[in-house]
Amino acid sequence: MLFAPLALSSLLVVITLVIHLFGLMGLMRVMRARARDLRPMESAAGQTLMVLLVVLGLFAIHTVQIWLYAIVYDALGVVPTFEAALYYSICSFTTVGYGDVVLDADWRLMGAIESANGFLLLGWSTAFLISVVSRLRSIEFDWLERREGA
């Protein structure tokens, strides 16, 4: 039984990529809307709140993705409980892989694909966070230069 796990895993990869893409787009939209209120270029508190907003947003996006895999594992009945499915999904998605909960042999390939998917999505989130922090610092520097030059 190789086709079903591969097909379902491929579908979940596509769904989680779409979730991630739209999640990041939504996060950028919220950041733009809040930038006026937080004025991150003018204060350390504003920058801190903006970064906190981004981190919490990324955590929420990953939570949705992890729960999606857990729901599928539970629906397939490849783990004994939903809690075990969620725990397994967290361990797989984050590539921790404790191994105290394992999938049935027919479905273990799906767990490996979730790990690869999680690795890439967490990397994408890390790049996004670094980009946001870098952009905030750049905006702050430009703002300070303009203020001192005026």
N, CA, C and O atoms as a GROMACS GRO file, in nm:
protein
  600
    1MET      N    1   0.085  -0.119   0.000
    1MET     CA    2   0.000   0.000   0.000
    1MET      C    3   0.089   0.124   0.000
    1MET      O    4   0.124   0.176   0.106
    2LEU      N    5   0.125   0.168  -0.115
    2LEU     CA    6   0.213   0.283  -0.130
    2LEU      C    7   0.140   0.403  -0.189
    2LEU      O    8   0.169   0.517  -0.155
    3PHE      N    9   0.045   0.376  -0.277
    3PHE     CA   10  -0.022   0.485  -0.349
    3PHE      C   11  -0.103   0.575  -0.256
    3PHE      O   12  -0.091   0.697  -0.264
    4ALA      N   13  -0.184   0.518  -0.170
    4ALA     CA   14  -0.272   0.599  -0.084
    4ALA      C   15  -0.193   0.694   0.006
    4ALA      O   16  -0.226   0.813   0.010
    5PRO      N   17  -0.090   0.648   0.079
    5PRO     CA   18  -0.014   0.743   0.161
    5PRO      C   19   0.055   0.852   0.079
    5PRO      O   20   0.059   0.967   0.121
    6LEU      N   21   0.108   0.816  -0.036
    6LEU     CA   22   0.174   0.916  -0.120
    6LEU      C   23   0.075   1.018  -0.175
    6LEU      O   24   0.103   1.138  -0.175
    7ALA      N   25  -0.039   0.970  -0.220
    7ALA     CA   26  -0.140   1.060  -0.275
    7ALA      C   27  -0.194   1.154  -0.167
    7ALA      O   28  -0.205   1.275  -0.188
    8LEU      N   29  -0.227   1.098  -0.051
    8LEU     CA   30  -0.279   1.181   0.058
    8LEU      C   31  -0.173   1.278   0.110
    8LEU      O   32  -0.203   1.393   0.138
    9SER      N   33  -0.050   1.231   0.121
    9SER     CA   34   0.059   1.319   0.166
    9SER      C   35   0.081   1.432   0.067
    9SER      O   36   0.101   1.547   0.108
   10SER      N   37   0.077   1.403  -0.060
   10SER     CA   38   0.094   1.506  -0.163
   10SER      C   39  -0.017   1.611  -0.153
   10SER      O   40   0.009   1.731  -0.163
   11LEU      N   41  -0.138   1.565  -0.133
   11LEU     CA   42  -0.250   1.656  -0.116
   11LEU      C   43  -0.230   1.744   0.008
   11LEU      O   44  -0.253   1.865   0.002
   12LEU      N   45  -0.188   1.684   0.118
   12LEU     CA   46  -0.165   1.762   0.241
   12LEU      C   47  -0.051   1.862   0.224
   12LEU      O   48  -0.058   1.973   0.278
   13VAL      N   49   0.052   1.825   0.150
   13VAL     CA   50   0.161   1.919   0.123
   13VAL      C   51   0.108   2.040   0.047
   13VAL      O   52   0.139   2.154   0.081
   14VAL      N   53   0.028   2.015  -0.055
   14VAL     CA   54  -0.028   2.126  -0.134
   14VAL      C   55  -0.118   2.213  -0.045
   14VAL      O   56  -0.109   2.336  -0.050
   15ILE      N   57  -0.203   2.151   0.034
   15ILE     CA   58  -0.294   2.227   0.122
   15ILE      C   59  -0.215   2.310   0.223
   15ILE      O   60  -0.247   2.427   0.245
   16THR      N   61  -0.112   2.250   0.284
   16THR     CA   62  -0.035   2.326   0.383
   16THR      C   63   0.045   2.438   0.318
   16THR      O   64   0.064   2.543   0.380
   17LEU      N   65   0.091   2.418   0.195
   17LEU     CA   66   0.159   2.527   0.125
   17LEU      C   67   0.064   2.642   0.098
   17LEU      O   68   0.100   2.759   0.114
   18VAL      N   69  -0.058   2.611   0.058
   18VAL     CA   70  -0.158   2.715   0.033
   18VAL      C   71  -0.193   2.786   0.164
   18VAL      O   72  -0.204   2.909   0.167
   19ILE      N   73  -0.212   2.709   0.272
   19ILE     CA   74  -0.238   2.769   0.403
   19ILE      C   75  -0.125   2.864   0.440
   19ILE      O   76  -0.149   2.975   0.487
   20HIS      N   77  -0.003   2.820   0.418
   20HIS     CA   78   0.112   2.902   0.454
   20HIS      C   79   0.118   3.030   0.371
   20HIS      O   80   0.139   3.139   0.424
   21LEU      N   81   0.101   3.016   0.242
   21LEU     CA   82   0.104   3.131   0.153
   21LEU      C   83  -0.002   3.234   0.191
   21LEU      O   84   0.029   3.352   0.207
   22PHE      N   85  -0.126   3.189   0.207
   22PHE     CA   86  -0.232   3.282   0.242
   22PHE      C   87  -0.217   3.334   0.385
   22PHE      O   88  -0.255   3.447   0.414
   23GLY      N   89  -0.163   3.250   0.473
   23GLY     CA   90  -0.136   3.295   0.609
   23GLY      C   91  -0.034   3.408   0.612
   23GLY      O   92  -0.052   3.506   0.683
   24LEU      N   93   0.074   3.394   0.535
   24LEU     CA   94   0.175   3.499   0.529
   24LEU      C   95   0.120   3.625   0.463
   24LEU      O   96   0.151   3.737   0.504
   25MET      N   97   0.039   3.607   0.360
   25MET     CA   98  -0.023   3.724   0.296
   25MET      C   99  -0.114   3.797   0.394
   25MET      O  100  -0.115   3.920   0.399
   26GLY      N  101  -0.191   3.721   0.472
   26GLY     CA  102  -0.276   3.782   0.574
   26GLY      C  103  -0.194   3.852   0.682
   26GLY      O  104  -0.230   3.960   0.728
   27LEU      N  105  -0.087   3.790   0.720
   27LEU     CA  106   0.001   3.849   0.821
   27LEU      C  107   0.062   3.980   0.770
   27LEU      O  108   0.071   4.077   0.846
   28MET      N  109   0.102   3.984   0.645
   28MET     CA  110   0.156   4.108   0.587
   28MET      C  111   0.048   4.216   0.585
   28MET      O  112   0.076   4.334   0.610
   29ARG      N  113  -0.072   4.175   0.556
   29ARG     CA  114  -0.183   4.272   0.553
   29ARG      C  115  -0.208   4.330   0.692
   29ARG      O  116  -0.227   4.451   0.707
   30VAL      N  117  -0.207   4.244   0.794
   30VAL     CA  118  -0.225   4.290   0.932
   30VAL      C  119  -0.109   4.380   0.973
   30VAL      O  120  -0.130   4.481   1.040
   31MET      N  121   0.011   4.344   0.934
   31MET     CA  122   0.128   4.427   0.968
   31MET      C  123   0.115   4.566   0.907
   31MET      O  124   0.142   4.666   0.973
   32ARG      N  125   0.074   4.572   0.783
   32ARG     CA  126   0.056   4.704   0.718
   32ARG      C  127  -0.051   4.786   0.789
   32ARG      O  128  -0.035   4.906   0.807
   33ALA      N  129  -0.158   4.720   0.828
   33ALA     CA  130  -0.268   4.790   0.895
   33ALA      C  131  -0.226   4.839   1.034
   33ALA      O  132  -0.269   4.946   1.077
   34ARG      N  133  -0.145   4.762   1.103
   34ARG     CA  134  -0.103   4.796   1.239
   34ARG      C  135   0.019   4.887   1.243
   34ARG      O  136   0.048   4.946   1.347
   35ALA      N  137   0.090   4.900   1.133
   35ALA     CA  138   0.213   4.980   1.132
   35ALA      C  139   0.186   5.124   1.172
   35ALA      O  140   0.267   5.188   1.239
   36ARG      N  141   0.072   5.175   1.130
   36ARG     CA  142   0.038   5.313   1.163
   36ARG      C  143   0.016   5.330   1.314
   36ARG      O  144   0.056   5.430   1.372
   37ASP      N  145  -0.049   5.231   1.376
   37ASP     CA  146  -0.075   5.238   1.520
   37ASP      C  147   0.051   5.214   1.604
   37ASP      O  148   0.075   5.284   1.702
   38LEU      N  149   0.130   5.115   1.563
   38LEU     CA  150   0.247   5.076   1.642
   38LEU      C  151   0.368   5.164   1.616
   38LEU      O  152   0.456   5.177   1.701
   39ARG      N  153   0.373   5.226   1.498
   39ARG     CA  154   0.486   5.310   1.458
   39ARG      C  155   0.619   5.244   1.495
   39ARG      O  156   0.696   5.299   1.574
   40PRO      N  157   0.646   5.127   1.437
   40PRO     CA  158   0.765   5.051   1.476
   40PRO      C  159   0.897   5.123   1.448
   40PRO      O  160   0.998   5.091   1.511
   41MET      N  161   0.896   5.220   1.356
   41MET     CA  162   1.020   5.290   1.327
   41MET      C  163   1.054   5.392   1.434
   41MET      O  164   1.167   5.439   1.441
   42GLU      N  165   0.957   5.428   1.517
   42GLU     CA  166   0.978   5.533   1.615
   42GLU      C  167   1.009   5.482   1.755
   42GLU      O  168   1.059   5.558   1.839
   43SER      N  169   0.981   5.356   1.782
   43SER     CA  170   1.002   5.310   1.919
   43SER      C  171   1.039   5.162   1.923
   43SER      O  172   0.999   5.082   1.839
   44ALA      N  173   1.117   5.130   2.025
   44ALA     CA  174   1.154   4.989   2.046
   44ALA      C  175   1.030   4.909   2.083
   44ALA      O  176   1.019   4.792   2.047
   45ALA      N  177   0.938   4.970   2.156
   45ALA     CA  178   0.815   4.900   2.195
   45ALA      C  179   0.732   4.867   2.071
   45ALA      O  180   0.675   4.758   2.061
   46GLY      N  181   0.725   4.959   1.976
   46GLY     CA  182   0.651   4.935   1.852
   46GLY      C  183   0.713   4.822   1.772
   46GLY      O  184   0.643   4.738   1.716
   47GLN      N  185   0.846   4.820   1.766
   47GLN     CA  186   0.915   4.712   1.696
   47GLN      C  187   0.892   4.578   1.766
   47GLN      O  188   0.867   4.477   1.701
   48THR      N  189   0.899   4.580   1.897
   48THR     CA  190   0.879   4.458   1.975
   48THR      C  191   0.738   4.403   1.952
   48THR      O  192   0.720   4.282   1.932
   49LEU      N  193   0.640   4.490   1.954
   49LEU     CA  194   0.501   4.446   1.932
   49LEU      C  195   0.481   4.393   1.790
   49LEU      O  196   0.408   4.296   1.770
   50MET      N  197   0.546   4.455   1.693
   50MET     CA  198   0.534   4.409   1.554
   50MET      C  199   0.596   4.270   1.539
   50MET      O  200   0.537   4.182   1.475
   51VAL      N  201   0.713   4.249   1.597
   51VAL     CA  202   0.778   4.118   1.590
   51VAL      C  203   0.694   4.014   1.664
   51VAL      O  204   0.679   3.902   1.618
   52LEU      N  205   0.640   4.052   1.779
   52LEU     CA  206   0.553   3.961   1.855
   52LEU      C  207   0.430   3.923   1.773
   52LEU      O  208   0.388   3.808   1.773
   53LEU      N  209   0.373   4.019   1.705
   53LEU     CA  210   0.258   3.994   1.618
   53LEU      C  211   0.294   3.893   1.510
   53LEU      O  212   0.217   3.801   1.481
   54VAL      N  213   0.410   3.910   1.450
   54VAL     CA  214   0.455   3.819   1.344
   54VAL      C  215   0.478   3.679   1.400
   54VAL      O  216   0.432   3.580   1.342
   55VAL      N  217   0.547   3.669   1.512
   55VAL     CA  218   0.576   3.537   1.571
   55VAL      C  219   0.446   3.465   1.608
   55VAL      O  220   0.431   3.346   1.581
   56LEU      N  221   0.354   3.536   1.670
   56LEU     CA  222   0.226   3.474   1.705
   56LEU      C  223   0.148   3.433   1.581
   56LEU      O  224   0.083   3.328   1.579
   57GLY      N  225   0.154   3.515   1.478
   57GLY     CA  226   0.088   3.481   1.352
   57GLY      C  227   0.148   3.356   1.289
   57GLY      O  228   0.075   3.269   1.241
   58LEU      N  229   0.280   3.347   1.289
   58LEU     CA  230   0.347   3.228   1.235
   58LEU      C  231   0.311   3.105   1.316
   58LEU      O  232   0.287   2.998   1.260
   59PHE      N  233   0.307   3.121   1.447
   59PHE     CA  234   0.270   3.008   1.533
   59PHE      C  235   0.127   2.962   1.502
   59PHE      O  236   0.100   2.842   1.498
   60ALA      N  237   0.038   3.057   1.480
   60ALA     CA  238  -0.101   3.022   1.446
   60ALA      C  239  -0.109   2.948   1.313
   60ALA      O  240  -0.184   2.851   1.299
   61ILE      N  241  -0.032   2.992   1.215
   61ILE     CA  242  -0.031   2.926   1.084
   61ILE      C  243   0.017   2.782   1.099
   61ILE      O  244  -0.044   2.690   1.044
   62HIS      N  245   0.125   2.763   1.173
   62HIS     CA  246   0.178   2.627   1.192
   62HIS      C  247   0.082   2.540   1.273
   62HIS      O  248   0.073   2.420   1.251
   63THR      N  249   0.013   2.600   1.366
   63THR     CA  250  -0.085   2.525   1.444
   63THR      C  251  -0.194   2.468   1.355
   63THR      O  252  -0.232   2.352   1.369
   64VAL      N  253  -0.244   2.548   1.263
   64VAL     CA  254  -0.346   2.500   1.168
   64VAL      C  255  -0.291   2.384   1.086
   64VAL      O  256  -0.360   2.284   1.066
   65GLN      N  257  -0.168   2.397   1.039
   65GLN     CA  258  -0.109   2.293   0.955
   65GLN      C  259  -0.091   2.163   1.034
   65GLN      O  260  -0.121   2.054   0.984
   66ILE      N  261  -0.042   2.174   1.156
   66ILE     CA  262  -0.020   2.056   1.241
   66ILE      C  263  -0.153   1.989   1.273
   66ILE      O  264  -0.164   1.866   1.268
   67TRP      N  265  -0.254   2.068   1.306
   67TRP     CA  266  -0.385   2.012   1.337
   67TRP      C  267  -0.446   1.943   1.215
   67TRP      O  268  -0.515   1.842   1.228
   68LEU      N  269  -0.421   1.996   1.098
   68LEU     CA  270  -0.472   1.932   0.975
   68LEU      C  271  -0.416   1.791   0.963
   68LEU      O  272  -0.492   1.696   0.941
   69TYR      N  273  -0.287   1.777   0.978
   69TYR     CA  274  -0.228   1.642   0.973
   69TYR      C  275  -0.286   1.554   1.084
   69TYR      O  276  -0.318   1.438   1.059
   70ALA      N  277  -0.300   1.608   1.204
   70ALA     CA  278  -0.352   1.529   1.317
   70ALA      C  279  -0.494   1.480   1.289
   70ALA      O  280  -0.528   1.366   1.320
   71ILE      N  281  -0.575   1.566   1.231
   71ILE     CA  282  -0.713   1.528   1.198
   71ILE      C  283  -0.713   1.414   1.096
   71ILE      O  284  -0.794   1.321   1.106
   72VAL      N  285  -0.624   1.422   0.999
   72VAL     CA  286  -0.616   1.316   0.898
   72VAL      C  287  -0.570   1.185   0.963
   72VAL      O  288  -0.628   1.080   0.937
   73TYR      N  289  -0.466   1.192   1.047
   73TYR     CA  290  -0.419   1.070   1.116
   73TYR      C  291  -0.531   1.008   1.199
   73TYR      O  292  -0.550   0.886   1.198
   74ASP      N  293  -0.604   1.092   1.270
   74ASP     CA  294  -0.714   1.042   1.352
   74ASP      C  295  -0.825   0.981   1.266
   74ASP      O  296  -0.879   0.876   1.299
   75ALA      N  297  -0.858   1.048   1.157
   75ALA     CA  298  -0.963   0.997   1.068
   75ALA      C  299  -0.923   0.863   1.005
   75ALA      O  300  -1.008   0.777   0.982
   76LEU      N  301  -0.796   0.847   0.977
   76LEU     CA  302  -0.747   0.720   0.920
   76LEU      C  303  -0.742   0.609   1.025
   76LEU      O  304  -0.738   0.491   0.991
   77GLY      N  305  -0.741   0.648   1.152
   77GLY     CA  306  -0.732   0.550   1.259
   77GLY      C  307  -0.595   0.486   1.271
   77GLY      O  308  -0.584   0.372   1.316
   78VAL      N  309  -0.490   0.557   1.231
   78VAL     CA  310  -0.355   0.500   1.235
   78VAL      C  311  -0.285   0.520   1.369
   78VAL      O  312  -0.175   0.469   1.390
   79VAL      N  313  -0.349   0.595   1.458
   79VAL     CA  314  -0.302   0.612   1.596
   79VAL      C  315  -0.422   0.592   1.687
   79VAL      O  316  -0.536   0.609   1.644
   80PRO      N  317  -0.399   0.557   1.814
   80PRO     CA  318  -0.512   0.520   1.900
   80PRO      C  319  -0.608   0.633   1.938
   80PRO      O  320  -0.728   0.609   1.951
   81THR      N  321  -0.558   0.756   1.957
   81THR     CA  322  -0.645   0.866   2.002
   81THR      C  323  -0.612   0.993   1.925
   81THR      O  324  -0.509   1.001   1.857
   82PHE      N  325  -0.700   1.093   1.936
   82PHE     CA  326  -0.670   1.220   1.871
   82PHE      C  327  -0.550   1.286   1.938
   82PHE      O  328  -0.468   1.349   1.871
   83GLU      N  329  -0.539   1.272   2.069
   83GLU     CA  330  -0.424   1.331   2.140
   83GLU      C  331  -0.294   1.271   2.087
   83GLU      O  332  -0.196   1.343   2.067
   84ALA      N  333  -0.292   1.142   2.064
   84ALA     CA  334  -0.174   1.076   2.008
   84ALA      C  335  -0.147   1.125   1.866
   84ALA      O  336  -0.032   1.142   1.826
   85ALA      N  337  -0.252   1.146   1.789
   85ALA     CA  338  -0.237   1.197   1.653
   85ALA      C  339  -0.178   1.338   1.654
   85ALA      O  340  -0.089   1.370   1.574
   86LEU      N  341  -0.227   1.421   1.745
   86LEU     CA  342  -0.176   1.558   1.755
   86LEU      C  343  -0.031   1.557   1.802
   86LEU      O  344   0.052   1.630   1.747
   87TYR      N  345  -0.002   1.478   1.901
   87TYR     CA  346   0.136   1.467   1.952
   87TYR      C  347   0.229   1.418   1.841
   87TYR      O  348   0.338   1.474   1.821
   88TYR      N  349   0.188   1.314   1.770
   88TYR     CA  350   0.270   1.261   1.661
   88TYR      C  351   0.291   1.368   1.554
   88TYR      O  352   0.402   1.385   1.502
   89SER      N  353   0.186   1.440   1.521
   89SER     CA  354   0.195   1.543   1.418
   89SER      C  355   0.291   1.654   1.460
   89SER      O  356   0.371   1.701   1.379
   90ILE      N  357   0.284   1.696   1.584
   90ILE     CA  358   0.376   1.799   1.634
   90ILE      C  359   0.520   1.750   1.624
   90ILE      O  360   0.608   1.821   1.576
   91CYS      N  361   0.543   1.628   1.670
   91CYS     CA  362   0.679   1.571   1.667
   91CYS      C  363   0.729   1.556   1.524
   91CYS      O  364   0.847   1.580   1.497
   92SER      N  365   0.643   1.516   1.434
   92SER     CA  366   0.684   1.499   1.294
   92SER      C  367   0.705   1.632   1.225
   92SER      O  368   0.808   1.653   1.160
   93PHE      N  369   0.608   1.722   1.238
   93PHE     CA  370   0.614   1.851   1.169
   93PHE      C  371   0.738   1.930   1.210
   93PHE      O  372   0.801   1.996   1.127
   94THR      N  373   0.771   1.924   1.337
   94THR     CA  374   0.887   1.999   1.388
   94THR      C  375   1.016   1.920   1.372
   94THR      O  376   1.122   1.967   1.413
   95THR      N  377   1.009   1.802   1.316
   95THR     CA  378   1.120   1.710   1.292
   95THR      C  379   1.189   1.665   1.420
   95THR      O  380   1.305   1.624   1.416
   96VAL      N  381   1.119   1.671   1.533
   96VAL     CA  382   1.175   1.619   1.659
   96VAL      C  383   1.178   1.467   1.653
   96VAL      O  384   1.281   1.406   1.682
   97GLY      N  385   1.065   1.407   1.617
   97GLY     CA  386   1.058   1.263   1.595
   97GLY      C  387   1.099   1.176   1.711
   97GLY      O  388   1.190   1.095   1.698
   98TYR      N  389   1.033   1.190   1.826
   98TYR     CA  390   1.067   1.110   1.943
   98TYR      C  391   1.057   0.960   1.918
   98TYR      O  392   1.142   0.885   1.964
   99GLY      N  393   0.955   0.917   1.846
   99GLY     CA  394   0.940   0.775   1.817
   99GLY      C  395   0.860   0.698   1.920
   99GLY      O  396   0.848   0.576   1.909
  100ASP      N  397   0.804   0.767   2.020
  100ASP     CA  398   0.722   0.696   2.117
  100ASP      C  399   0.580   0.672   2.067
  100ASP      O  400   0.510   0.586   2.120
  101VAL      N  401   0.538   0.744   1.966
  101VAL     CA  402   0.413   0.717   1.894
  101VAL      C  403   0.453   0.696   1.749
  101VAL      O  404   0.522   0.779   1.690
  102VAL      N  405   0.411   0.585   1.692
  102VAL     CA  406   0.446   0.556   1.553
  102VAL      C  407   0.319   0.523   1.475
  102VAL      O  408   0.220   0.475   1.531
  103LEU      N  409   0.324   0.549   1.346
  103LEU     CA  410   0.211   0.517   1.259
  103LEU      C  411   0.216   0.370   1.221
  103LEU      O  412   0.321   0.305   1.230
  104ASP      N  413   0.101   0.318   1.178
  104ASP     CA  414   0.098   0.184   1.123
  104ASP      C  415   0.197   0.179   1.007
  104ASP      O  416   0.222   0.280   0.941
  105ALA      N  417   0.252   0.062   0.982
  105ALA     CA  418   0.353   0.045   0.878
  105ALA      C  419   0.305   0.095   0.741
  105ALA      O  420   0.383   0.150   0.664
  106ASP      N  421   0.177   0.077   0.712
  106ASP     CA  422   0.124   0.120   0.583
  106ASP      C  423   0.125   0.271   0.565
  106ASP      O  424   0.126   0.320   0.452
  107TRP      N  425   0.124   0.346   0.675
  107TRP     CA  426   0.111   0.491   0.668
  107TRP      C  427   0.235   0.566   0.715
  107TRP      O  428   0.234   0.690   0.716
  108ARG      N  429   0.342   0.497   0.754
  108ARG     CA  430   0.457   0.568   0.811
  108ARG      C  431   0.526   0.660   0.711
  108ARG      O  432   0.591   0.756   0.752
  109LEU      N  433   0.513   0.633   0.583
  109LEU     CA  434   0.569   0.722   0.482
  109LEU      C  435   0.506   0.862   0.492
  109LEU      O  436   0.571   0.962   0.466
  110MET      N  437   0.380   0.865   0.530
  110MET     CA  438   0.310   0.992   0.545
  110MET      C  439   0.375   1.077   0.655
  110MET      O  440   0.385   1.199   0.641
  111GLY      N  441   0.417   1.014   0.763
  111GLY     CA  442   0.486   1.086   0.870
  111GLY      C  443   0.618   1.144   0.824
  111GLY      O  444   0.654   1.256   0.862
  112ALA      N  445   0.691   1.070   0.742
  112ALA     CA  446   0.818   1.119   0.689
  112ALA      C  447   0.796   1.238   0.597
  112ALA      O  448   0.873   1.335   0.599
  113ILE      N  449   0.692   1.232   0.517
  113ILE     CA  450   0.662   1.344   0.427
  113ILE      C  451   0.617   1.465   0.508
  113ILE      O  452   0.650   1.578   0.474
  114GLU      N  453   0.542   1.442   0.617
  114GLU     CA  454   0.505   1.555   0.703
  114GLU      C  455   0.630   1.621   0.760
  114GLU      O  456   0.636   1.744   0.768
  115SER      N  457   0.728   1.542   0.798
  115SER     CA  458   0.852   1.600   0.851
  115SER      C  459   0.922   1.688   0.747
  115SER      O  460   0.966   1.798   0.778
  116ALA      N  461   0.932   1.638   0.626
  116ALA     CA  462   0.995   1.718   0.520
  116ALA      C  463   0.914   1.846   0.494
  116ALA      O  464   0.971   1.953   0.475
  117ASN      N  465   0.783   1.832   0.493
  117ASN     CA  466   0.694   1.947   0.472
  117ASN      C  467   0.712   2.048   0.585
  117ASN      O  468   0.729   2.168   0.560
  118GLY      N  469   0.709   2.000   0.709
  118GLY     CA  470   0.727   2.090   0.823
  118GLY      C  471   0.861   2.160   0.822
  118GLY      O  472   0.870   2.278   0.852
  119PHE      N  473   0.966   2.085   0.787
  119PHE     CA  474   1.100   2.142   0.778
  119PHE      C  475   1.102   2.260   0.681
  119PHE      O  476   1.157   2.366   0.712
  120LEU      N  477   1.043   2.241   0.564
  120LEU     CA  478   1.041   2.349   0.464
  120LEU      C  479   0.954   2.467   0.508
  120LEU      O  480   0.992   2.582   0.490
  121LEU      N  481   0.838   2.438   0.566
  121LEU     CA  482   0.749   2.545   0.608
  121LEU      C  483   0.806   2.623   0.726
  121LEU      O  484   0.792   2.746   0.732
  122LEU      N  485   0.871   2.555   0.819
  122LEU     CA  486   0.936   2.624   0.930
  122LEU      C  487   1.052   2.710   0.880
  122LEU      O  488   1.077   2.819   0.930
  123GLY      N  489   1.123   2.659   0.780
  123GLY     CA  490   1.230   2.738   0.719
  123GLY      C  491   1.176   2.862   0.649
  123GLY      O  492   1.234   2.970   0.658
  124TRP      N  493   1.064   2.846   0.580
  124TRP     CA  494   1.000   2.959   0.513
  124TRP      C  495   0.959   3.064   0.617
  124TRP      O  496   0.978   3.183   0.596
  125SER      N  497   0.904   3.018   0.728
  125SER     CA  498   0.864   3.109   0.835
  125SER      C  499   0.985   3.181   0.895
  125SER      O  500   0.979   3.300   0.925
  126THR      N  501   1.094   3.109   0.912
  126THR     CA  502   1.215   3.169   0.965
  126THR      C  503   1.266   3.278   0.871
  126THR      O  504   1.302   3.387   0.916
  127ALA      N  505   1.268   3.249   0.743
  127ALA     CA  506   1.310   3.349   0.644
  127ALA      C  507   1.219   3.471   0.648
  127ALA      O  508   1.265   3.585   0.639
  128PHE      N  509   1.089   3.447   0.661
  128PHE     CA  510   0.992   3.557   0.668
  128PHE      C  511   1.019   3.643   0.792
  128PHE      O  512   1.020   3.766   0.782
  129LEU      N  513   1.040   3.579   0.906
  129LEU     CA  514   1.065   3.652   1.031
  129LEU      C  515   1.194   3.733   1.020
  129LEU      O  516   1.198   3.849   1.062
  130ILE      N  517   1.298   3.675   0.967
  130ILE     CA  518   1.424   3.748   0.950
  130ILE      C  519   1.405   3.867   0.857
  130ILE      O  520   1.459   3.975   0.881
  131SER      N  521   1.328   3.847   0.751
  131SER     CA  522   1.299   3.955   0.658
  131SER      C  523   1.224   4.069   0.726
  131SER      O  524   1.255   4.186   0.704
  132VAL      N  525   1.127   4.035   0.809
  132VAL     CA  526   1.049   4.138   0.881
  132VAL      C  527   1.140   4.216   0.975
  132VAL      O  528   1.137   4.339   0.975
  133VAL      N  529   1.220   4.146   1.053
  133VAL     CA  530   1.308   4.214   1.148
  133VAL      C  531   1.408   4.301   1.073
  133VAL      O  532   1.435   4.414   1.114
  134SER      N  533   1.464   4.250   0.964
  134SER     CA  534   1.558   4.327   0.885
  134SER      C  535   1.492   4.452   0.828
  134SER      O  536   1.550   4.561   0.830
  135ARG      N  537   1.371   4.435   0.778
  135ARG     CA  538   1.298   4.550   0.721
  135ARG      C  539   1.265   4.653   0.828
  135ARG      O  540   1.274   4.773   0.803
  136LEU      N  541   1.227   4.608   0.948
  136LEU     CA  542   1.199   4.701   1.057
  136LEU      C  543   1.324   4.781   1.093
  136LEU      O  544   1.317   4.902   1.115
  137ARG      N  545   1.437   4.713   1.098
  137ARG     CA  546   1.562   4.782   1.131
  137ARG      C  547   1.599   4.883   1.023
  137ARG      O  548   1.645   4.993   1.053
  138SER      N  549   1.578   4.845   0.898
  138SER     CA  550   1.608   4.934   0.786
  138SER      C  551   1.518   5.058   0.789
  138SER      O  552   1.564   5.170   0.768
  139ILE      N  553   1.389   5.035   0.814
  139ILE     CA  554   1.295   5.147   0.821
  139ILE      C  555   1.332   5.240   0.937
  139ILE      O  556   1.328   5.362   0.924
  140GLU      N  557   1.368   5.180   1.050
  140GLU     CA  558   1.408   5.260   1.166
  140GLU      C  559   1.531   5.344   1.133
  140GLU      O  560   1.535   5.463   1.164
  141PHE      N  561   1.630   5.284   1.069
  141PHE     CA  562   1.752   5.355   1.033
  141PHE      C  563   1.721   5.471   0.938
  141PHE      O  564   1.769   5.582   0.959
  142ASP      N  565   1.641   5.445   0.835
  142ASP     CA  566   1.602   5.550   0.740
  142ASP      C  567   1.526   5.662   0.811
  142ASP      O  568   1.549   5.780   0.783
  143TRP      N  569   1.436   5.626   0.902
  143TRP     CA  570   1.357   5.724   0.974
  143TRP      C  571   1.447   5.812   1.061
  143TRP      O  572   1.430   5.934   1.066
  144LEU      N  573   1.543   5.749   1.130
  144LEU     CA  574   1.636   5.825   1.214
  144LEU      C  575   1.723   5.919   1.131
  144LEU      O  576   1.749   6.032   1.172
  145GLU      N  577   1.768   5.873   1.015
  145GLU     CA  578   1.848   5.958   0.927
  145GLU      C  579   1.769   6.079   0.880
  145GLU      O  580   1.820   6.191   0.880
  146ARG      N  581   1.645   6.056   0.841
  146ARG     CA  582   1.560   6.168   0.796
  146ARG      C  583   1.534   6.265   0.909
  146ARG      O  584   1.536   6.387   0.888
  147ARG      N  585   1.511   6.213   1.028
  147ARG     CA  586   1.482   6.298   1.144
  147ARG      C  587   1.604   6.381   1.183
  147ARG      O  588   1.591   6.499   1.217
  148GLU      N  589   1.721   6.320   1.179
  148GLU     CA  590   1.842   6.392   1.216
  148GLU      C  591   1.882   6.492   1.108
  148GLU      O  592   1.939   6.597   1.138
  149GLY      N  593   1.853   6.460   0.983
  149GLY     CA  594   1.887   6.548   0.872
  149GLY      C  595   1.793   6.667   0.858
  149GLY      O  596   1.827   6.766   0.794
  150ALA      N  597   1.675   6.656   0.917
  150ALA     CA  598   1.574   6.763   0.900
  150ALA      C  599   1.597   6.880   0.991
  150ALA      O  600   1.520   6.977   0.988
   0.00000   0.00000   0.00000
